[in-house]
Amino acid sequence: MSINELGNELKEMYNNSENKERVVNIHLFGIIWGEIILKNNYTSKEIINASGLKKSYITELNKGIKLSNRVIVK
């Protein structure tokens, strides 16, 4: 999956969530796609830029990616 595809997926998850759950969905995105992000050496900054979201969400995406090594997704 390319950075642009990941950016589009993140933007879609963000836009389709309720206001109170938007940051949670950024974390969830990082958990779901963390393995691919890490495998391809993509950065949170690249993905956030591709998504068009605020740069302040880079930290939130990093949290989700770090959790991806510890969470089992069913």
C-alpha positions, 0 to 999 in steps of 0.5 A: 500500500502506498503512502497516498493510499494510506493517507486516503484511508486515514482521511476516510476513517477520520471523516467518518467518525464522530467528533469525539472519536476522531483521535481514537480513529487515528490511533486505530488506523495506526494499530491496523496499518502499523505493520505495513507502515513499519515494514515500508519505513513510512513516517507518520509525517508522510501519511498525515501530509498525504491525508491532509489532516493537521500536523498535530495528529502526527503524534497521535498516529505515532501512538497508534503505530507503537500500539500495533506491536502490542495489540492483536486485531481480530 
